[in-house]
Amino acid sequence: MTLSYKARRRWSLVLLLIWLPLYCVIAVAIMVNLPRFPILIELAVYIFLGVAWAFPFKSVFKGIGQVDPDQDQ
């Protein structure tokens, strides 16, 4: 089932305004409770966590910055 353009725009806003800040808090809370890693490993983990959140939502964000394809011209 594919989402309409308007539904994808709404879901992208929900993801960016609610899920992303929550994900950041969870990721930092987990990293704080782990033993301290060398700085390069910790940096790599933070980079991975910073990019990995978006992969499951790739289909929601695809084409959001473009003109509505369903809109009549």
Secondary structure, DSSP 4 states (H G I P E B T S, - for coil): -PPPHHHHHHHHHHIIIIIHHHHHHHHHHHHHHSPPPPHHHHHHHHHHHHHHTTGGGHHHHTTTTS--TTS--
